[in-house]
Amino acid sequence: MGEFNRDERGITGLETAIILIAFVMVASVFAYVVLTAGLFSSQHAKEAIFEGLEQSKSTMTVRGNVLAKMTNGTVEELYFTLGTVGQGDRIDFTDTSAGNNTVVISYSDQYQQFPSMNYTVLRVTSFGDDYILDENEIFQVTVDMSPVNSGASSPEEMLGPYRKFALEVKPPVGAVLVIERTIPPRVTQLVNLY
């Protein structure tokens, strides 16, 4: 009969098991990496959602009219009342008296921009003795507009009739409230701005 080659080897069950275990180990390490990356990215998505909710919760709104106190045809002070929207977060209007208020009010028009305006707060309706605007509370804000008129380089740049301007009320957390108004052509001592 024929000769048998004695150097031929066959794959045994033990070798097959070792190769299979190696494939399973590599697949499990890969699966662990993919799952960890997925959990990490979903955690960041969760944080972004909660941050968005926090930002929208602290929204303020103007309650009532925006009034301008006029002197010699220019705006001297602005008055408006603020409240929170729905179940909004608390907003701290505590006066720091050093220009470091937690809520910043800025001004801009076609000629000038002021990143921070001086203002005072009067509690119209309040359930505590603090200056933190809570739900169902209303604060009246008085903004001193004298820097706008003193910073004008010509009479046209002063805050008078036909001038359009914007105030931005910026809380430390939450959406910025933008108040845009135009001074009417005929002005009295106290003008309701629409």
CORQUI-V18242 format. One record per pair of residues at least 24 apart in sequence whose ideal C-beta (glycine too) atoms are under 10 Angstrom apart, sorted by the first residue. I is the first residue (numbers start at 1). GAP is how many residues later the second one is. Records with the same first field share a line. If there is no record, write none. Layout:
I: GAP + GAP
This chain:
51: 122
54: 35 + 119 + 120
55: 34 + 116 + 118 + 119 + 120
56: 29 + 30 + 32 + 33 + 118 + 119
57: 27 + 28 + 29 + 30 + 31 + 32 + 33 + 116 + 117 + 118
58: 26 + 27 + 30 + 31 + 32 + 33 + 75 + 113 + 114 + 115 + 116 + 117
59: 25 + 26 + 27 + 29 + 30 + 32 + 112 + 115 + 116 + 117 + 118
60: 24 + 25 + 28 + 29 + 31 + 43 + 73 + 79 + 109 + 111 + 114 + 115 + 116 + 117
61: 24 + 25 + 27 + 116
62: 79 + 105 + 107 + 115 + 117
63: 61 + 62 + 75 + 76 + 77
64: 60 + 74 + 76 + 128
65: 126 + 127 + 128 + 129
66: 75 + 77 + 101 + 113 + 114 + 115 + 125 + 126 + 127 + 128
67: 73 + 75 + 123 + 124 + 125 + 126
68: 75 + 77 + 91 + 97 + 113 + 115 + 116 + 119 + 120 + 121 + 122 + 123 + 124 + 125
69: 73 + 76 + 120 + 121 + 122
70: 89 + 90 + 91 + 113 + 117 + 118 + 119 + 120 + 121
71: 74 + 75 + 78 + 118
72: 77 + 86 + 88
73: 82 + 85 + 86 + 87 + 88 + 110 + 114
74: 71 + 72 + 74 + 75 + 78 + 81 + 84 + 85 + 86 + 87 + 89 + 109 + 113
75: 68 + 70 + 71 + 73 + 74 + 83 + 84 + 85 + 88 + 90 + 106 + 108 + 112 + 116 + 118
76: 68 + 69 + 70 + 72 + 73 + 83 + 113
77: 42 + 43 + 65 + 66 + 67 + 68 + 69 + 113
78: 27 + 29 + 39 + 41 + 63 + 64 + 65 + 66 + 67 + 81 + 87 + 89 + 101 + 103 + 115
79: 43 + 61 + 62 + 63 + 64 + 111 + 114
80: 59 + 60 + 61 + 62 + 63 + 87 + 89 + 97 + 99 + 101 + 113
81: 41 + 43 + 44 + 57 + 58 + 59 + 60
82: 39 + 42 + 51 + 55 + 56 + 57 + 58 + 59 + 87 + 89 + 95 + 97
83: 41 + 42 + 50 + 51 + 52 + 53 + 54 + 55 + 56
84: 49 + 50 + 51 + 52 + 53 + 54 + 87 + 90
85: 50 + 89 + 90 + 92
86: 49
87: 48
88: 45 + 46 + 47 + 83 + 86 + 87
89: 44 + 45 + 46 + 82 + 84 + 85
90: 40 + 42 + 43 + 44 + 45 + 47 + 81 + 83
91: 40 + 41 + 42 + 43 + 46 + 48 + 78 + 80 + 81 + 82 + 83
92: 38 + 39 + 40 + 41 + 79 + 80 + 81
93: 26 + 27 + 28 + 30 + 37 + 38 + 39 + 40 + 46 + 48 + 76 + 78
94: 27 + 36 + 37 + 38
95: 24 + 25 + 26 + 36
101: 30 + 69 + 71
102: 29 + 30 + 68 + 69 + 70 + 71
103: 28 + 30 + 36 + 38 + 66 + 67 + 68 + 69 + 71 + 74
104: 64 + 65 + 66 + 67 + 68 + 72
105: 36 + 38 + 39 + 62 + 63 + 64 + 65 + 72 + 74
106: 60 + 61 + 62 + 63 + 64 + 70
107: 36 + 38 + 40 + 41 + 52 + 58 + 59 + 60 + 61
108: 40 + 57 + 58 + 59 + 60 + 70 + 72
109: 39 + 43 + 48 + 50 + 54 + 55 + 56 + 57
110: 47 + 53 + 54 + 55
111: 37 + 40 + 41 + 42 + 43 + 45 + 46 + 47 + 48 + 52 + 54
112: 35 + 36 + 37 + 39 + 40 + 41 + 45 + 46 + 47 + 53
113: 35 + 38 + 53
114: 31 + 33 + 34 + 37 + 53
115: 53 + 55
116: 31 + 54
117: 26 + 27 + 28 + 29 + 30 + 31 + 50 + 51
118: 24 + 25 + 26 + 27 + 28 + 29
119: 24 + 25 + 48 + 50
120: 24
133: 38
141: 26 + 28 + 38
143: 24 + 26 + 36
159: 24
160: 25 + 27
161: 24 + 25 + 26 + 30
165: 28
